[in-house]
Amino acid sequence: MNFLLSGDAAASGGAGGGMALLLFYVVIIGAMMYFMAIRPQKKEQKRVTAMLADLAVGDTIVTTSGFYGVVIDITDEDVIVEFGSNKNCRIPMRKSAIAEVEKADAE
């Protein structure tokens, strides 16, 4: 009878240790998800926000679809971009469609 009681006590103590190990694994996987997915995404979002905040008239841009152009005018959410050497090809577009910016004075 005493043997059965000691076995029950060992089993209940082992369940708490297994739960702690499971919690440890969940914390480790959560930390890996943060450092591999969430943190780089936030870092890229900050870079894009800073790039669009520094956008100025005369800067050369590349759109997300791969078109090269020069910024002619800037509003809060939109920009007017001149594409090609034809001065009549001016198209308004969202700032979020800009993938890269090359400053005008970097030439």
All heavy atoms as an XYZ file, in Angstrom:
794
protein
N       0.819     -1.174      0.000
C       0.000      0.000      0.000
C       0.879      1.261      0.000
O       0.584      2.202     -0.701
C      -0.920     -0.043      1.215
C      -1.876      1.081      1.289
S      -3.180      0.749      0.128
C      -4.303      1.959      0.608
N       1.916      1.226      0.788
C       2.840      2.340      0.845
C       3.523      2.545     -0.512
O       3.812      3.672     -0.899
C       3.869      2.095      1.949
C       4.621      3.358      2.305
O       4.294      4.421      1.792
N       5.602      3.231      3.170
N       3.768      1.479     -1.238
C       4.380      1.556     -2.561
C       3.475      2.310     -3.538
O       3.944      3.109     -4.336
C       4.670      0.133     -3.071
C       5.246      0.106     -4.450
C       6.531      0.551     -4.676
C       4.493     -0.339     -5.522
C       7.071      0.530     -5.941
C       5.024     -0.356     -6.788
C       6.317      0.074     -7.007
N       2.164      2.078     -3.489
C       1.222      2.766     -4.357
C       1.164      4.263     -4.066
O       1.076      5.079     -4.967
C      -0.175      2.153     -4.222
C      -0.327      0.737     -4.761
C      -1.715      0.219     -4.458
C      -0.057      0.710     -6.240
N       1.220      4.634     -2.826
C       1.184      6.047     -2.468
C       2.425      6.779     -2.965
O       2.342      7.898     -3.442
C       1.048      6.210     -0.956
C      -0.298      5.802     -0.356
C      -0.238      5.925      1.163
C      -1.403      6.643     -0.931
N       3.574      6.142     -2.845
C       4.786      6.797     -3.320
C       4.781      6.924     -4.843
O       5.309      7.880     -5.384
C       6.024      6.046     -2.840
O       6.069      4.766     -3.425
N       4.156      5.988     -5.531
C       4.049      6.068     -6.992
C       3.144      7.204     -7.422
O       3.416      7.914     -8.382
N       2.039      7.422     -6.704
C       1.136      8.529     -7.014
C       1.805      9.876     -6.771
O       1.641     10.824     -7.529
C      -0.136      8.428     -6.173
C      -1.034      7.272     -6.611
O      -0.896      6.859     -7.784
O      -1.848      6.799     -5.787
N       2.565      9.957     -5.717
C       3.260     11.204     -5.409
C       4.305     11.517     -6.482
O       4.479     12.672     -6.888
C       3.918     11.113     -4.038
N       4.984     10.505     -6.965
C       5.985     10.714     -8.017
C       5.313     11.122     -9.320
O       5.818     11.970    -10.050
C       6.807      9.455     -8.213
N       4.161     10.553     -9.602
C       3.460     10.883    -10.843
C       2.945     12.314    -10.813
O       3.017     13.028    -11.807
C       2.307      9.908    -11.065
N       2.444     12.765     -9.686
C       1.939     14.134     -9.615
C       3.089     15.145     -9.675
O       2.950     16.221    -10.234
C       1.104     14.338     -8.353
O       1.931     14.203     -7.211
N       4.230     14.804     -9.115
C       5.390     15.689     -9.190
C       5.946     15.754    -10.601
O       6.403     16.785    -11.062
N       5.876     14.674    -11.342
C       6.371     14.640    -12.713
C       5.503     15.456    -13.655
O       5.965     16.022    -14.621
N       4.214     15.555    -13.371
C       3.310     16.324    -14.229
C       3.632     17.812    -14.156
O       3.575     18.522    -15.147
C       1.861     16.067    -13.832
N       4.000     18.297    -12.979
C       4.374     19.711    -12.839
C       5.660     20.019    -13.593
O       5.809     21.071    -14.190
N       6.594     19.086    -13.569
C       7.847     19.273    -14.293
C       7.630     19.256    -15.805
O       8.255     20.016    -16.542
N       6.712     18.405    -16.255
C       6.397     18.351    -17.688
C       5.711     19.623    -18.160
O       5.956     20.106    -19.267
N       4.865     20.189    -17.312
C       4.180     21.431    -17.648
C       5.180     22.590    -17.727
O       5.079     23.440    -18.596
C       3.101     21.727    -16.604
C       2.248     22.908    -16.972
S       1.345     22.639    -18.498
C      -0.156     21.995    -17.827
N       6.159     22.601    -16.824
C       7.186     23.643    -16.838
C       8.045     23.533    -18.100
O       8.398     24.543    -18.711
C       8.054     23.545    -15.598
N       8.351     22.317    -18.497
C       9.131     22.108    -19.713
C       8.350     22.557    -20.951
O       8.907     23.201    -21.847
C       9.529     20.632    -19.837
C      10.464     20.278    -20.986
C      11.804     20.998    -20.809
C      10.674     18.784    -21.059
N       7.056     22.262    -20.971
C       6.201     22.698    -22.081
C       6.138     24.220    -22.134
O       6.243     24.811    -23.216
C       4.798     22.104    -21.924
C       3.789     22.509    -22.984
C       4.210     21.958    -24.343
C       2.406     22.035    -22.611
N       5.996     24.853    -20.990
C       5.972     26.314    -20.930
C       7.301     26.896    -21.408
O       7.322     27.894    -22.139
C       5.667     26.775    -19.508
C       5.545     28.278    -19.307
C       4.390     28.827    -20.121
C       5.384     28.592    -17.840
N       8.402     26.268    -21.044
C       9.718     26.705    -21.497
C       9.826     26.643    -23.022
O      10.305     27.574    -23.661
C      10.801     25.830    -20.843
C      12.186     26.135    -21.318
C      12.836     27.289    -20.913
C      12.845     25.264    -22.179
C      14.119     27.568    -21.350
C      14.119     25.541    -22.625
C      14.763     26.695    -22.212
N       9.346     25.553    -23.612
C       9.374     25.415    -25.074
C       8.497     26.456    -25.761
O       8.865     27.004    -26.800
C       8.938     24.012    -25.502
C       9.980     22.943    -25.255
C       9.613     21.677    -24.807
C      11.327     23.180    -25.467
C      10.557     20.689    -24.583
C      12.278     22.213    -25.248
C      11.881     20.968    -24.808
O      12.823     20.007    -24.591
N       7.351     26.747    -25.194
C       6.465     27.767    -25.771
C       7.145     29.126    -25.736
O       7.082     29.890    -26.711
C       5.108     27.783    -25.032
C       4.292     28.994    -25.413
C       4.327     26.510    -25.322
N       7.821     29.448    -24.654
C       8.527     30.726    -24.539
C       9.670     30.785    -25.558
O       9.865     31.804    -26.225
C       9.043     30.938    -23.095
C      10.015     32.108    -23.031
C       7.876     31.151    -22.156
N      10.407     29.713    -25.711
C      11.517     29.678    -26.675
C      10.991     29.841    -28.102
O      11.547     30.620    -28.892
C      12.322     28.364    -26.538
C      13.052     28.328    -25.210
C      13.297     28.181    -27.692
C      14.100     29.406    -25.048
N       9.924     29.154    -28.450
C       9.354     29.266    -29.801
C       8.801     30.668    -30.026
O       8.961     31.245    -31.104
C       8.288     28.181    -30.021
C       8.969     26.816    -30.104
C       7.473     28.457    -31.282
C       8.021     25.640    -30.138
N       8.185     31.252    -29.009
C       7.691     32.627    -29.125
C       8.821     33.613    -29.348
O       8.707     34.531    -30.160
N       9.924     33.438    -28.646
C      11.081     34.317    -28.830
C      11.674     34.161    -30.230
O      12.059     35.148    -30.863
C      12.135     34.020    -27.768
N      11.727     32.931    -30.718
C      12.244     32.705    -32.080
C      11.337     33.368    -33.107
O      11.822     33.973    -34.075
C      12.364     31.198    -32.356
C      13.533     30.556    -31.649
S      13.656     28.765    -31.837
C      13.214     28.470    -33.505
N      10.029     33.264    -32.929
C       9.092     33.911    -33.853
C       9.301     35.424    -33.845
O       9.260     36.059    -34.888
C       7.648     33.583    -33.463
C       7.244     32.167    -33.712
S       6.878     31.894    -35.429
C       5.386     32.834    -35.578
N       9.511     35.998    -32.658
C       9.715     37.439    -32.566
C      10.976     37.864    -33.313
O      10.952     38.798    -34.104
C       9.811     37.863    -31.098
C      10.134     39.326    -30.939
C       9.176     40.296    -31.148
C      11.427     39.739    -30.610
C       9.473     41.633    -31.014
C      11.735     41.076    -30.475
C      10.754     42.021    -30.677
O      11.059     43.347    -30.569
N      12.092     37.174    -33.074
C      13.357     37.586    -33.675
C      13.473     37.219    -35.148
O      14.273     37.804    -35.870
C      14.536     37.004    -32.894
C      14.780     37.721    -31.602
C      14.490     37.125    -30.400
C      15.286     39.004    -31.601
C      14.709     37.784    -29.209
C      15.509     39.681    -30.421
C      15.209     39.070    -29.219
N      12.692     36.257    -35.625
C      12.789     35.847    -37.026
C      11.690     36.438    -37.904
O      11.865     36.519    -39.119
C      12.772     34.324    -37.124
C      13.993     33.686    -36.492
S      13.970     31.910    -36.582
C      14.310     31.670    -38.307
N      10.578     36.874    -37.341
C       9.476     37.351    -38.170
C       9.037     38.769    -37.805
O       9.009     39.654    -38.657
C       8.292     36.390    -38.060
N       8.709     39.002    -36.579
C       8.103     40.275    -36.184
C       9.130     41.403    -36.180
O       8.888     42.471    -36.743
C       7.428     40.133    -34.816
C       6.298     39.108    -34.911
C       6.904     41.469    -34.318
C       5.732     38.682    -33.588
N      10.291     41.195    -35.579
C      11.306     42.251    -35.468
C      11.819     42.715    -36.839
O      11.896     43.923    -37.081
C      12.446     41.776    -34.579
C      13.454     42.851    -34.274
C      14.393     42.390    -33.167
N      15.373     43.401    -32.881
C      16.655     43.299    -33.193
N      17.100     42.222    -33.783
N      17.488     44.262    -32.905
N      12.179     41.810    -37.765
C      12.617     42.291    -39.081
C      11.525     43.049    -39.845
O      11.817     44.001    -40.555
C      13.001     41.009    -39.821
C      13.307     40.029    -38.760
C      12.407     40.372    -37.621
N      10.284     42.636    -39.675
C       9.181     43.323    -40.355
C       9.031     44.742    -39.818
O       8.843     45.682    -40.592
C       7.889     42.543    -40.168
C       6.713     43.133    -40.912
C       5.461     42.309    -40.734
O       5.422     41.360    -39.963
N       4.426     42.677    -41.460
N       9.131     44.924    -38.509
C       9.047     46.258    -37.921
C      10.226     47.120    -38.352
O      10.081     48.315    -38.604
C       8.991     46.169    -36.402
C       7.656     45.732    -35.872
C       7.637     45.776    -34.361
C       6.289     45.362    -33.820
N       6.251     45.433    -32.356
N      11.405     46.514    -38.440
C      12.601     47.241    -38.864
C      12.453     47.734    -40.309
O      12.783     48.871    -40.629
C      13.810     46.316    -38.734
C      15.131     46.989    -38.729
C      16.215     45.968    -38.422
C      17.532     46.603    -38.173
N      18.577     45.628    -37.903
N      11.939     46.879    -41.183
C      11.716     47.260    -42.583
C      10.650     48.346    -42.680
O      10.777     49.273    -43.485
C      11.303     46.026    -43.393
C      10.960     46.317    -44.832
C      12.132     46.780    -45.673
O      13.293     46.625    -45.248
O      11.894     47.308    -46.782
N       9.604     48.248    -41.877
C       8.554     49.254    -41.892
C       9.095     50.616    -41.461
O       8.749     51.643    -42.041
C       7.414     48.810    -40.984
C       6.192     49.682    -41.054
C       5.065     49.148    -40.195
O       5.280     48.325    -39.317
N       3.872     49.625    -40.447
N       9.981     50.647    -40.468
C      10.602     51.899    -40.044
C      11.479     52.470    -41.153
O      11.514     53.682    -41.372
C      11.441     51.681    -38.792
C      10.647     51.572    -37.527
C      11.567     51.419    -36.327
C      10.785     51.243    -35.046
N      11.683     51.084    -33.891
N      12.206     51.599    -41.867
C      13.071     52.058    -42.954
C      12.237     52.689    -44.074
O      12.585     53.756    -44.585
C      13.883     50.891    -43.516
C      14.889     51.320    -44.593
C      15.454     50.140    -45.344
N      14.471     49.474    -46.170
C      14.103     49.890    -47.393
N      14.607     50.974    -47.902
N      13.214     49.212    -48.082
N      11.132     52.062    -44.436
C      10.277     52.579    -45.503
C       9.632     53.897    -45.079
O       9.571     54.849    -45.868
C       9.214     51.535    -45.900
C       8.150     52.135    -46.794
C       9.870     50.353    -46.586
N       9.191     53.972    -43.833
C       8.584     55.206    -43.339
C       9.594     56.349    -43.358
O       9.268     57.465    -43.764
C       8.042     54.998    -41.908
O       7.116     53.911    -41.925
C       7.350     56.237    -41.395
N      10.820     56.091    -42.949
C      11.858     57.122    -42.975
C      12.202     57.522    -44.405
O      12.418     58.708    -44.687
C      13.103     56.624    -42.255
N      12.233     56.546    -45.319
C      12.530     56.833    -46.720
C      11.462     57.750    -47.316
O      11.776     58.725    -47.999
C      12.603     55.529    -47.511
C      12.816     55.712    -49.004
S      12.727     54.165    -49.918
C      10.992     53.789    -49.793
N      10.197     57.468    -47.035
C       9.112     58.279    -47.588
C       9.029     59.646    -46.913
O       8.617     60.619    -47.535
C       7.779     57.538    -47.459
C       7.665     56.273    -48.308
C       6.333     55.592    -48.078
C       7.873     56.560    -49.781
N       9.445     59.744    -45.659
C       9.450     61.037    -44.970
C      10.533     61.947    -45.537
O      10.370     63.173    -45.552
C       9.653     60.837    -43.478
N      11.639     61.381    -46.021
C      12.740     62.169    -46.586
C      12.570     62.433    -48.074
O      13.447     63.027    -48.692
C      14.070     61.450    -46.358
C      14.463     61.425    -44.896
O      13.950     62.273    -44.140
O      15.275     60.570    -44.514
N      11.466     62.004    -48.655
C      11.223     62.195    -50.084
C      11.103     63.679    -50.403
O      10.436     64.423    -49.683
C       9.934     61.462    -50.485
C       9.612     61.368    -51.960
C      10.662     60.524    -52.675
C       8.243     60.750    -52.151
N      11.777     64.125    -51.471
C      11.750     65.535    -51.853
C      11.557     65.650    -53.364
O      11.764     64.691    -54.107
C      13.053     66.208    -51.441
N      11.137     66.834    -53.787
C      10.957     67.104    -55.218
C      12.312     66.995    -55.906
O      13.317     67.501    -55.424
C      10.339     68.501    -55.434
C      10.294     68.859    -56.912
C       8.948     68.558    -54.829
N      12.344     66.294    -57.029
C      13.572     66.115    -57.785
C      14.245     64.778    -57.543
O      15.187     64.416    -58.245
N      13.802     64.028    -56.545
C      14.378     62.715    -56.261
C      13.965     61.713    -57.337
O      12.856     61.751    -57.853
C      13.906     62.188    -54.909
C      14.496     62.953    -53.743
O      15.442     63.729    -53.970
O      14.003     62.758    -52.621
N      14.887     60.822    -57.663
C      14.595     59.735    -58.595
C      14.069     58.559    -57.792
O      14.649     58.184    -56.783
C      15.864     59.313    -59.354
O      16.382     60.464    -60.037
C      15.572     58.230    -60.363
N      12.959     57.978    -58.273
C      12.342     56.868    -57.544
C      12.184     55.658    -58.449
O      12.243     55.763    -59.672
C      10.963     57.251    -56.981
C       9.982     57.562    -58.114
C      11.062     58.398    -56.005
C       8.539     57.578    -57.670
N      12.002     54.519    -57.819
C      11.621     53.288    -58.500
C      10.325     52.838    -57.841
O      10.244     52.732    -56.617
C      12.697     52.188    -58.353
C      12.256     50.908    -59.037
C      14.019     52.662    -58.902
N       9.303     52.592    -58.664
C       8.025     52.160    -58.111
C       8.060     50.662    -57.827
O       8.972     49.957    -58.238
C       6.880     52.468    -59.085
O       7.057     51.706    -60.271
C       6.831     53.948    -59.421
N       7.041     50.175    -57.136
C       6.959     48.750    -56.836
C       6.779     47.919    -58.095
O       7.093     46.734    -58.111
C       5.800     48.461    -55.876
O       4.597     49.001    -56.425
C       6.075     49.053    -54.507
N       6.296     48.534    -59.174
C       6.140     47.807    -60.434
C       7.378     47.922    -61.322
O       7.409     47.360    -62.412
C       4.911     48.312    -61.182
O       5.009     49.696    -61.413
N       8.406     48.662    -60.881
C       9.669     48.709    -61.605
C       9.861     49.913    -62.508
O      10.835     49.968    -63.253
N       8.973     50.893    -62.461
C       9.122     52.082    -63.290
C      10.021     53.098    -62.598
O       9.936     53.309    -61.394
C       7.756     52.735    -63.564
C       6.871     51.925    -64.451
C       5.741     51.310    -63.949
C       7.165     51.764    -65.787
C       4.920     50.553    -64.751
C       6.353     51.009    -66.608
C       5.232     50.396    -66.093
N      10.893     53.737    -63.399
C      11.774     54.782    -62.888
C      11.147     56.127    -63.205
O      10.592     56.328    -64.282
C      13.148     54.711    -63.567
C      13.958     53.523    -63.145
C      13.805     52.292    -63.764
C      14.892     53.627    -62.129
C      14.548     51.198    -63.382
C      15.644     52.536    -61.734
C      15.469     51.323    -62.367
O      16.211     50.237    -61.980
N      11.246     57.073    -62.269
C      10.680     58.390    -62.505
C      11.294     59.417    -61.584
O      12.107     59.109    -60.710
N      10.888     60.673    -61.789
C      11.373     61.791    -60.989
C      10.163     62.435    -60.313
O       9.138     62.683    -60.955
C      12.100     62.827    -61.871
C      12.542     64.032    -61.057
C      13.283     62.193    -62.566
N      10.292     62.730    -59.031
C       9.199     63.335    -58.278
C       9.057     64.799    -58.680
O      10.027     65.561    -58.662
C       9.457     63.219    -56.761
C       8.375     63.936    -55.976
C       9.550     61.773    -56.352
N       7.838     65.187    -59.058
C       7.547     66.558    -59.469
C       6.835     67.331    -58.364
O       7.114     68.503    -58.131
C       6.683     66.562    -60.753
C       7.392     65.837    -61.875
C       6.320     67.970    -61.175
C       8.727     66.423    -62.257
N       5.904     66.668    -57.666
C       5.129     67.319    -56.610
C       4.788     66.293    -55.535
O       4.639     65.103    -55.830
C       3.852     67.931    -57.190
C       3.117     68.814    -56.206
O       3.767     69.352    -55.283
O       1.894     68.966    -56.353
N       4.657     66.763    -54.294
C       4.355     65.871    -53.173
C       3.187     66.443    -52.384
O       3.167     67.635    -52.069
C       5.573     65.735    -52.228
C       6.773     65.175    -52.977
C       5.228     64.856    -51.041
C       8.040     65.153    -52.167
N       2.203     65.579    -52.083
C       1.123     65.925    -51.157
C       1.222     64.981    -49.962
O       2.196     64.246    -49.828
C      -0.254     65.813    -51.840
O      -0.450     64.475    -52.272
C      -0.370     66.755    -53.027
N       0.210     64.962    -49.118
C       0.261     64.122    -47.915
C       0.380     62.645    -48.245
O       1.228     61.956    -47.693
C      -0.972     64.355    -47.053
C      -0.963     65.721    -46.396
O       0.133     66.293    -46.243
O      -2.052     66.204    -46.040
N      -0.478     62.129    -49.115
C      -0.494     60.704    -49.420
C      -0.033     60.375    -50.835
O       0.267     59.230    -51.130
C      -1.899     60.147    -49.225
C      -2.384     60.208    -47.799
C      -3.792     59.671    -47.653
O      -4.338     59.158    -48.653
O      -4.336     59.769    -46.549
N      -0.001     61.360    -51.712
C       0.298     61.121    -53.124
C       1.533     61.889    -53.567
O       1.962     62.843    -52.921
C      -0.894     61.554    -53.990
C      -2.162     60.805    -53.659
O      -2.082     59.627    -53.285
O      -3.247     61.406    -53.780
N       2.089     61.451    -54.686
C       3.165     62.170    -55.364
C       2.832     62.217    -56.851
O       2.113     61.362    -57.364
C       4.547     61.496    -55.168
C       4.988     61.575    -53.739
C       4.544     60.082    -55.631
N       3.343     63.211    -57.524
C       3.234     63.258    -58.988
C       4.611     62.955    -59.529
O       5.599     63.609    -59.176
C       2.726     64.629    -59.477
C       1.314     64.869    -58.936
C       2.741     64.686    -61.000
C       0.731     66.210    -59.280
N       4.670     61.939    -60.379
C       5.949     61.441    -60.879
C       5.992     61.625    -62.393
O       5.022     61.366    -63.093
C       6.121     59.947    -60.519
C       7.449     59.431    -61.010
C       5.999     59.744    -59.026
N       7.151     62.072    -62.871
C       7.380     62.237    -64.307
C       8.200     61.040    -64.788
O       9.284     60.782    -64.271
C       8.142     63.538    -64.536
C       8.422     63.853    -65.981
C       9.126     65.180    -66.092
O      10.359     65.196    -65.945
O       8.439     66.185    -66.304
N       7.649     60.307    -65.728
C       8.302     59.103    -66.238
C       8.915     59.375    -67.602
O       8.307     60.015    -68.452
C       7.295     57.955    -66.358
C       6.771     57.489    -65.035
C       5.520     57.889    -64.585
C       7.531     56.669    -64.222
C       5.044     57.461    -63.365
C       7.055     56.232    -63.007
C       5.806     56.634    -62.578
N      10.133     58.872    -67.823
C      10.793     59.001    -69.119
C      11.256     60.415    -69.402
O      11.221     61.305    -68.556
N      11.699     60.642    -70.619
C      12.188     61.967    -70.999
C      11.067     62.856    -71.522
O      11.277     64.035    -71.758
C      13.276     61.833    -72.065
O      12.744     61.162    -73.195
N       9.867     62.308    -71.697
C       8.726     63.081    -72.157
C       8.173     63.882    -70.985
O       7.723     63.332    -69.996
C       7.650     62.139    -72.717
C       6.499     62.887    -73.335
O       6.460     64.112    -73.327
N       5.557     62.145    -73.868
N       8.217     65.189    -71.072
C       7.781     66.045    -69.963
C       6.266     66.008    -69.769
O       5.760     66.512    -68.791
C       8.227     67.494    -70.210
C       9.720     67.654    -70.331
C      10.401     67.315    -69.030
C      11.893     67.557    -69.158
N      12.658     67.013    -68.086
N       5.513     65.442    -70.701
C       4.059     65.382    -70.586
C       3.581     64.124    -69.873
O       2.393     63.971    -69.642
C       3.414     65.447    -71.975
C       3.662     66.786    -72.635
O       3.732     67.798    -71.969
N       3.814     66.777    -73.946
N       4.453     63.221    -69.538
C       4.068     61.963    -68.902
C       4.206     62.098    -67.386
O       5.162     61.641    -66.780
C       4.932     60.819    -69.427
S       4.407     59.227    -68.810
N       3.227     62.758    -66.784
C       3.203     62.958    -65.333
C       2.010     62.207    -64.760
O       0.884     62.416    -65.180
C       3.110     64.439    -65.002
C       4.328     65.186    -65.460
C       4.240     66.634    -65.156
N       5.478     67.280    -65.565
C       5.731     68.562    -65.368
N       4.850     69.322    -64.780
N       6.874     69.065    -65.771
N       2.291     61.346    -63.818
C       1.252     60.473    -63.278
C       1.206     60.616    -61.758
O       2.230     60.468    -61.090
C       1.521     59.003    -63.658
C       1.527     58.870    -65.166
C       0.496     58.074    -63.019
C       1.920     57.510    -65.664
N       0.020     60.881    -61.198
C      -0.091     60.876    -59.737
C      -0.137     59.435    -59.223
O      -0.726     58.554    -59.848
C      -1.418     61.594    -59.472
C      -2.187     61.454    -60.732
C      -1.202     61.326    -61.848
N       0.505     59.200    -58.095
C       0.518     57.855    -57.511
C       0.656     57.951    -56.005
O       1.053     58.987    -55.475
C       1.654     57.028    -58.110
C       3.021     57.592    -57.881
S       4.346     56.733    -58.729
C       4.139     55.100    -58.174
N       0.324     56.872    -55.325
C       0.425     56.809    -53.865
C       1.890     56.707    -53.452
O       2.702     56.111    -54.141
C      -0.311     55.585    -53.324
C      -1.779     55.632    -53.510
C      -2.386     56.317    -52.345
N      -3.841     56.297    -52.479
C      -4.598     57.091    -51.802
N      -4.078     57.936    -50.954
N      -5.900     57.058    -51.954
N       2.209     57.259    -52.288
C       3.563     57.144    -51.755
C       3.908     55.692    -51.439
O       5.055     55.293    -51.521
C       3.719     57.985    -50.492
C       3.886     59.454    -50.734
C       4.142     60.151    -49.418
C       4.362     61.628    -49.609
N       4.600     62.312    -48.332
N       2.905     54.913    -51.078
C       3.152     53.519    -50.712
C       3.615     52.679    -51.907
O       4.114     51.570    -51.723
C       1.900     52.900    -50.097
O       0.824     52.953    -51.009
N       3.474     53.191    -53.126
C       3.917     52.459    -54.318
C       5.385     52.717    -54.640
O       5.895     52.206    -55.638
C       3.053     52.833    -55.515
N       6.082     53.464    -53.814
C       7.496     53.758    -54.040
C       8.339     52.704    -53.326
O       8.187     52.473    -52.132
C       7.852     55.168    -53.537
C       7.059     56.201    -54.333
C       9.342     55.418    -53.648
C       7.205     57.613    -53.825
N       9.226     52.078    -54.077
C      10.073     51.020    -53.516
C      11.456     51.534    -53.133
O      12.007     51.122    -52.117
C      10.209     49.870    -54.508
N      12.036     52.409    -53.949
C      13.383     52.926    -53.692
C      13.435     54.403    -54.024
O      12.731     54.873    -54.911
C      14.415     52.207    -54.555
C      14.557     50.734    -54.291
C      15.536     50.072    -55.245
O      16.417     50.778    -55.777
O      15.404     48.861    -55.459
N      14.305     55.123    -53.336
C      14.502     56.553    -53.581
C      15.986     56.823    -53.711
O      16.796     56.363    -52.903
C      13.923     57.419    -52.436
C      14.235     58.885    -52.653
C      12.432     57.211    -52.309
N      16.349     57.569    -54.757
C      17.722     58.038    -54.916
C      17.665     59.555    -54.865
O      16.974     60.179    -55.659
C      18.304     57.569    -56.251
C      19.735     57.978    -56.447
C      20.292     57.471    -57.768
O      19.987     56.347    -58.157
O      21.030     58.248    -58.394
N      18.375     60.123    -53.914
C      18.327     61.574    -53.715
C      18.904     62.304    -54.921
O      19.827     61.818    -55.577
C      19.109     61.979    -52.460
C      18.557     61.380    -51.172
C      17.109     61.660    -50.971
C      16.867     62.883    -50.168
N      15.430     63.186    -50.003
N      18.363     63.470    -55.201
C      18.776     64.261    -56.349
C      20.208     64.757    -56.211
O      20.947     64.829    -57.192
C      17.826     65.435    -56.556
N      20.647     65.106    -55.012
C      21.986     65.644    -54.806
C      23.045     64.562    -54.639
O      24.210     64.858    -54.411
C      22.009     66.593    -53.611
C      21.467     65.933    -52.347
O      20.843     64.864    -52.448
O      21.657     66.524    -51.269
N      22.675     63.290    -54.802
C      23.635     62.178    -54.690
C      24.400     61.948    -55.980
O      25.319     61.151    -56.042
C      22.911     60.898    -54.297
N      24.045     62.660    -57.014
C      24.689     62.496    -58.321
C      26.020     63.085    -58.289
O      26.978     63.264    -58.277
C      23.874     63.158    -59.414
C      22.525     62.532    -59.582
C      21.658     63.322    -60.529
O      22.078     64.392    -61.015
O      20.537     62.892    -60.780
